[in-house]
Amino acid sequence: MKNFYKLPKKVTFCETCVLSNQVPSSIPEFLHKPNRDGAKYLELSFDKENKFTCSPCKVNQSKQKINWQKREIELLKLLDKHRSKDGDYDCIVPGSGGKDSVYAAHLLKYKYGMHPLTVTWPPILYTDYGYQNFKNWIEIGGFDNIAVKPNGKVQKLLTKLSIENLLHPFQTFILGQKNIGARMAAKFKIPLVFYGESDAEYNNPISEFSAIRDQKYWINSNKNKFYLAGIPIKKLMSKYNLNYNDLKNYLPLDDNELGKTKIKYCYLGYFIKWTPQEAYYYAVENTNFKARPFRSEGTYSKYNSIDDKIDDLHYYTSYIKFGIGRASYDASQEIRNKHITRDEGIKLVSRFDGEIPNRYLDEILEYLDIKKSFFHKLVDKFRSPHLWEKKNGTWILRNKIF
Ligand SMILES: [Zn+2]
């Protein structure tokens, strides 16, 4: 059977959580080509009894052995070196007002005496409660903020093309958000950029679970090799009459933009024990963070990734392309942090994974000028035959954990 996106042909589930080996690792988004979206996968390694443990679980296991007191001392050294004496900005915290950015900025300012500038790449379609959380972050939390609202025409075009070419409605948001910290750090010559959890906690290679990320990752040295919405950027510019500046927000910094600033990209989750649930309670307590007033479609949770109406659709497309929906991600994270058991996780997956996110779907399709009938046909084109089969007119996953 054919396997799309170079996914492993045999589906194997992690022994610890509920993820399978079909989870794509986020290779830099600007290298995604059509039908190759995320073509690098979870690091597969089997133990002696031939059991498979996914890389986020391995990162989590390695965290159990960490001496957090020592790690905090490492953090204090780093902060002492960079803390400004006159109250000018000394670090950047990117975020849109979700629980993790609230937690990071608040700790840095009020526990560690830093002077963060918060920067925001706003969601494509803000939810009301997401926008309120953003305002509370700045107003109740007490932070300066720069929000960069990108050229709406270009963002709409790229988002639409990413859906058509990659079934990836969130690519523009992910890219903009990923680059904004570095871009603002270079512009204002602020050397530290702080994120919350490392990407390695989810599905990037374990080697990326480190204190500070290599600057090379963010530098754009060869523009010609980049793709946006699955199209080489040169072709994109000529076909849609765009110039490089129109696309710049979605691409890593080039050498000219970086100038002489030596930027350090740091993960607080390396230095302090970071659990998403605690970040949530902290944000509720300190900036009146509010969970979604209803359950997110496709899962059972209410407080993860709730700022953008398109986020729900993004998880649904992961279910279509990789067979892994939003409940699988949420349950896996909670199993690792020992909030639920694996059996409970499996039940949640069977109940919620793959639910169609109807609540905002019409609004999103209208915004992008995509017909619903076209969208559903498009979705079916991205189902890999090794994952899906059609029985009595209904698509079903060939391999399920339940
Ligand atoms: Zn796992």
Boltz pocket constraint, residues with backbone or C-beta under 6 A from the ligand:
constraints:
  - pocket:
      binder: B
      contacts: [[A, 14], [A, 15], [A, 16], [A, 17], [A, 18], [A, 19], [A, 53], [A, 54], [A, 55], [A, 56], [A, 57], [A, 332]]
      max_distance: 6.0
